[in-house]
Amino acid sequence: MRRQLNTLYVTTEGAWLRKDGANIVMEVERQERARLPAHMLESIVCIGNVGASPQLLGYCAEQGIGVCFLSMYGRFLARVEGAVSGNVLLRREQYRRMDDEAKCSLIVRNFLLGKVHNQKQVLGRALRDHGESLSEERHKGLSYAHKQLARIGDKLFHELRLDGLRGLEGEASRIYFNVFDDLIRVENPALRFSGRNRRPPLDVVNALLSFLYTLLTHDCRSALETVGLDPAAGFLHRLRSGRPSLALDLVEEFRPFLADRLTLSLINRRQVNEKDFRTLDNGAVLMKDEVRKVVLTVYQERKREMLRHTFLDEKIEIGLFPFIQAQLLARHLRGDLDAYPPFIWK
């Protein structure tokens, strides 16, 4: 089993990263603030006004450490990586599956089976753990949405057209996010959720969701590159220049379990509030530096927790799950597995 390494998140405005031997050094105003051995890292994520020396970028590329740059909003800007790794025959099979709608739809269906099941689990956990404290209207709405997601999960087994599968995915997302606000137990008007919005996010909940989705996409992209798959050549998400479509495909299974539940936990446990965000003139809601560090810390702690992987029947660190799913997808494309087994949260 692959050992889980750390991801270094750099959020300090004006920070400069450089190489010193086998160490990565962070300086602010030419004063050393932190030093970390490179062998402990699998990736570096720079958020906001953060720079890096060419020597460090070259060293990271040689060592297989991906360096990702995000805007202050958490929007992806660029990624620096080394030579393409992996088996060219595996990638050739990946491209062939993309062009074969029948085979492509079988992979897409399993991605979506994982996503819809995990969305249903989020609602089911809320009903089980907090159902007694919910109003009758909220309880009824969540129960109905739970049943509707189960219905869509059944329909996915019988749908073989890509457009049909994408339509069911859209329907499931609408049902799920229509009741997402009912999962927020804090009675604060500034922390309500009225619908998904992005580029830029216009409220606190969407700001948290978008930021965590970006982190998750980075992890999934790194996992796909590690096993030799092309993260830009997806099955569910349409191809677009500069878009990591396959990484976005893989993210779908993890959104409810990692990003959505973490957002709800941060709000319901009062680890974040409206004072931790600021609103710009264009309506965009931006995280302050202090709360961004809190979110990153909680995200890393969640990745270190152990959970039983249903397909492998083994307890594994959650942070390794994207790598495991990427491996399973690669094994399926090679012909070692009859089908791609999605991540199912139980």
C-alpha positions in Angstrom: 0.0 0.0 0.0 1.3 3.4 -0.9 2.3 5.6 2.1 0.3 8.8 2.5 2.6 11.8 2.3 1.7 15.4 3.3 0.4 18.3 1.3 2.0 21.6 2.1 -0.6 24.5 2.0 1.0 28.0 1.8 -1.5 30.8 2.6 0.7 33.6 3.9 0.5 36.6 1.7 3.8 37.6 0.1 5.4 34.3 1.0 8.4 33.1 -1.2 9.4 29.4 -1.4 12.9 28.4 -2.2 15.1 25.3 -2.2 17.9 24.8 0.3 19.5 21.4 -0.2 16.7 18.8 0.3 14.5 21.2 2.2 11.8 23.6 1.2 12.1 27.0 2.9 9.4 29.7 3.2 10.4 33.3 3.5 8.3 36.4 4.2 10.1 39.7 3.6 13.4 37.8 3.3 12.9 36.3 6.8 12.8 32.5 7.1 9.5 31.5 8.6 9.4 27.7 8.0 11.5 24.8 6.7 10.3 21.3 5.7 12.2 18.3 4.3 11.0 17.6 0.7 10.8 13.9 1.2 7.8 14.3 3.5 5.7 15.9 0.8 3.7 14.7 -2.2 2.4 18.2 -3.3 2.5 21.9 -2.5 -0.6 24.2 -2.8 0.0 27.9 -3.0 -3.0 30.1 -2.3 -3.1 33.8 -3.1 0.0 35.9 -3.5 2.6 33.2 -3.1 5.7 32.8 -5.2 8.4 30.1 -5.8 11.9 30.1 -7.2 12.7 28.3 -10.5 15.2 26.1 -8.7 12.5 24.9 -6.3 10.0 24.2 -9.1 12.6 22.3 -11.0 13.5 20.2 -8.0 9.9 19.5 -7.2 9.3 18.3 -10.8 12.3 15.9 -10.5 11.1 14.6 -7.2 7.5 14.1 -8.3 6.1 16.8 -6.1 3.3 18.7 -7.8 3.1 22.4 -7.2 -0.4 23.9 -7.6 -1.3 27.7 -7.6 -4.8 28.8 -6.5 -6.2 32.3 -6.4 -7.4 33.8 -3.1 -10.9 32.5 -4.1 -9.5 29.0 -4.3 -9.8 29.0 -8.1 -7.2 26.9 -9.9 -4.6 28.9 -11.7 -1.8 26.6 -12.7 0.1 23.4 -11.9 3.8 22.6 -12.3 4.7 19.0 -12.7 7.5 16.9 -14.1 7.7 14.5 -17.0 4.5 12.5 -17.9 4.6 9.2 -16.0 2.7 6.0 -16.6 2.2 3.4 -19.2 1.5 4.7 -22.7 -0.7 1.6 -23.3 -2.9 2.5 -20.3 -3.4 6.0 -21.6 -4.2 4.7 -25.1 -6.9 2.4 -23.7 -8.2 5.4 -21.7 -8.6 7.4 -25.0 -10.2 4.5 -26.7 -12.8 4.1 -24.0 -13.6 7.8 -24.3 -14.5 7.4 -27.9 -16.6 4.3 -27.4 -19.9 5.6 -25.9 -21.1 2.1 -24.8 -17.9 1.4 -22.8 -17.6 5.0 -21.6 -21.2 5.0 -20.3 -20.5 1.9 -18.1 -17.7 3.8 -16.3 -19.8 7.0 -16.0 -22.7 5.0 -14.6 -20.4 3.7 -11.8 -19.0 7.1 -11.0 -22.6 8.3 -10.6 -23.7 5.3 -8.6 -21.1 6.2 -6.1 -22.0 9.9 -6.1 -25.8 9.4 -5.7 -25.3 6.8 -3.1 -23.0 9.0 -1.0 -25.4 12.0 -1.4 -28.2 9.7 -0.1 -26.0 8.7 2.8 -25.4 12.4 3.8 -29.2 12.8 4.0 -29.7 9.5 5.7 -27.1 10.3 8.4 -28.8 13.7 9.1 -32.2 12.0 9.5 -30.7 9.3 11.8 -28.6 11.6 14.0 -30.7 14.7 14.1 -34.1 13.7 12.9 -35.8 14.2 16.2 -34.6 17.9 16.4 -35.8 18.7 12.9 -39.1 20.4 12.3 -41.8 18.3 10.7 -41.4 20.2 7.4 -37.7 19.7 7.2 -37.9 16.1 8.2 -40.5 15.5 5.5 -38.4 17.3 2.9 -35.2 15.3 3.7 -37.1 12.0 3.8 -38.6 12.7 0.4 -35.3 13.8 -1.1 -33.7 10.6 0.3 -36.3 8.5 -1.4 -35.9 10.4 -4.7 -32.1 9.8 -4.7 -32.7 6.1 -4.1 -35.1 6.1 -7.1 -32.4 7.8 -9.3 -29.8 5.3 -8.1 -32.1 2.5 -9.4 -32.6 4.3 -12.7 -28.9 4.6 -13.2 -28.6 0.8 -13.5 -30.9 0.8 -16.6 -29.6 4.0 -18.4 -26.9 3.3 -21.0 -26.9 6.7 -22.8 -24.3 9.2 -21.8 -26.7 12.1 -22.1 -29.3 10.2 -20.1 -26.7 9.5 -17.3 -25.8 13.2 -17.3 -29.4 14.1 -17.0 -29.9 11.8 -14.0 -26.8 13.3 -12.4 -28.2 16.8 -12.8 -31.6 15.7 -11.4 -29.9 14.2 -8.4 -27.9 17.3 -7.7 -31.0 19.5 -7.9 -32.8 17.3 -5.4 -29.8 17.1 -3.0 -29.0 20.8 -3.0 -32.6 21.8 -2.7 -32.6 20.3 0.8 -28.9 21.1 1.7 -30.0 24.1 3.8 -32.0 21.8 6.0 -28.8 20.1 7.0 -27.5 23.4 8.6 -28.5 23.5 12.2 -27.2 26.9 13.1 -29.9 29.6 13.2 -28.0 32.4 11.5 -29.4 34.1 8.4 -25.8 34.8 7.2 -25.1 31.0 7.1 -28.1 29.9 5.0 -27.8 28.1 1.7 -30.2 29.1 -1.1 -28.6 27.3 -4.0 -25.3 26.5 -5.6 -23.3 29.4 -7.1 -19.7 29.8 -8.0 -17.2 31.8 -10.0 -17.4 33.7 -7.7 -19.3 32.2 -4.7 -21.9 34.6 -3.3 -22.3 33.3 0.2 -20.4 31.6 3.0 -21.6 28.1 2.3 -20.8 28.3 -1.4 -17.4 29.8 -0.5 -16.6 26.8 1.7 -17.9 24.3 -0.8 -16.0 25.8 -3.7 -12.7 25.9 -1.8 -13.0 22.3 -0.6 -14.0 21.1 -4.1 -10.8 22.7 -5.4 -8.7 21.0 -2.8 -10.3 17.7 -3.6 -9.8 18.2 -7.3 -6.1 18.7 -6.7 -5.9 15.5 -4.7 -7.7 13.5 -7.4 -5.6 14.9 -10.1 -2.4 14.0 -8.3 -3.8 10.5 -7.7 -4.6 10.0 -11.4 -1.1 11.2 -12.5 0.5 8.9 -9.9 -1.1 5.8 -11.5 -0.4 7.0 -15.1 -3.8 8.1 -16.2 -4.4 11.4 -18.1 -6.4 13.7 -15.8 -7.6 15.8 -18.7 -9.3 12.9 -20.5 -12.6 12.3 -18.7 -15.7 10.2 -19.3 -18.4 12.1 -17.5 -17.2 15.7 -17.9 -16.9 16.8 -21.5 -13.4 17.6 -22.8 -12.3 21.2 -22.6 -8.9 22.8 -23.0 -7.3 23.3 -19.6 -10.0 21.3 -17.7 -8.9 18.2 -15.7 -12.0 16.3 -16.8 -11.1 12.9 -15.4 -10.1 14.4 -12.1 -13.5 16.1 -11.9 -15.1 12.7 -12.7 -13.3 11.1 -9.8 -14.2 14.0 -7.5 -17.9 13.3 -7.9 -17.8 10.3 -5.6 -16.0 12.2 -2.9 -17.9 15.5 -2.9 -20.7 14.4 -0.5 -18.5 12.5 1.9 -15.5 14.8 2.1 -16.4 18.4 1.0 -20.1 18.6 1.7 -20.0 16.9 5.2 -16.9 18.9 6.1 -18.7 22.2 5.2 -21.6 21.2 7.3 -19.4 20.2 10.2 -17.5 23.5 10.1 -20.8 25.5 10.3 -22.7 23.3 12.7 -19.8 23.0 15.1 -19.4 26.8 14.9 -15.8 26.6 13.7 -16.6 29.2 11.2 -19.1 32.1 11.1 -19.9 35.1 8.9 -17.2 37.2 10.5 -14.6 34.9 9.0 -15.5 36.0 5.5 -15.6 39.3 3.6 -17.7 40.4 0.7 -16.1 42.2 -2.3 -17.8 44.9 -4.4 -18.8 42.4 -7.0 -20.6 40.3 -4.4 -18.0 37.6 -4.2 -17.5 36.1 -0.7 -13.9 35.5 0.3 -12.4 33.6 3.2 -10.1 35.5 5.5 -6.6 34.1 6.0 -7.3 32.9 9.5 -10.4 30.8 8.6 -8.7 29.4 5.5 -6.0 28.0 7.8 -8.7 26.5 10.0 -10.4 24.8 7.0 -7.1 23.5 5.7 -6.2 22.0 9.1 -9.6 20.3 9.5 -9.4 19.0 5.9 -5.9 17.5 6.6 -7.1 16.0 9.8 -10.1 14.4 8.1 -7.8 12.8 5.5 -5.8 11.2 8.3 -8.9 9.4 9.7 -9.3 5.7 9.1 -12.3 4.3 7.2 -13.0 0.8 5.8 -12.9 0.7 2.0 -15.9 -1.3 0.9 -14.3 -2.9 -2.1 -10.9 -3.8 -0.5 -12.6 -4.5 2.9 -9.7 -2.9 4.7 -9.3 0.1 7.0 -7.3 2.8 5.2 -6.6 6.5 5.7 -9.2 8.6 4.0 -6.5 10.6 2.3 -5.5 7.5 0.3 -8.9 6.9 -1.1 -8.5 9.0 -4.3 -5.3 7.1 -5.0 -7.0 3.8 -4.4 -9.9 4.7 -6.8 -7.5 5.9 -9.4 -5.7 2.5 -9.1 -9.0 0.6 -9.4 -9.9 2.6 -12.5 -6.5 1.9 -14.1 -6.9 -1.8 -13.3 -10.3 -1.8 -15.0 -8.9 -0.1 -18.1 -6.1 -2.7 -18.2 -8.7 -5.5 -18.1 -7.9 -6.7 -14.6 -11.3 -5.8 -13.3 -14.6 -6.4 -15.1 -16.0 -3.1 -14.0 -14.9 0.1 -12.1 -15.9 -0.2 -8.4 -16.9 3.2 -7.2 -16.3 4.6 -3.7 -19.3 3.7 -1.6 -19.5 5.3 1.9 -21.2 3.2 4.5 
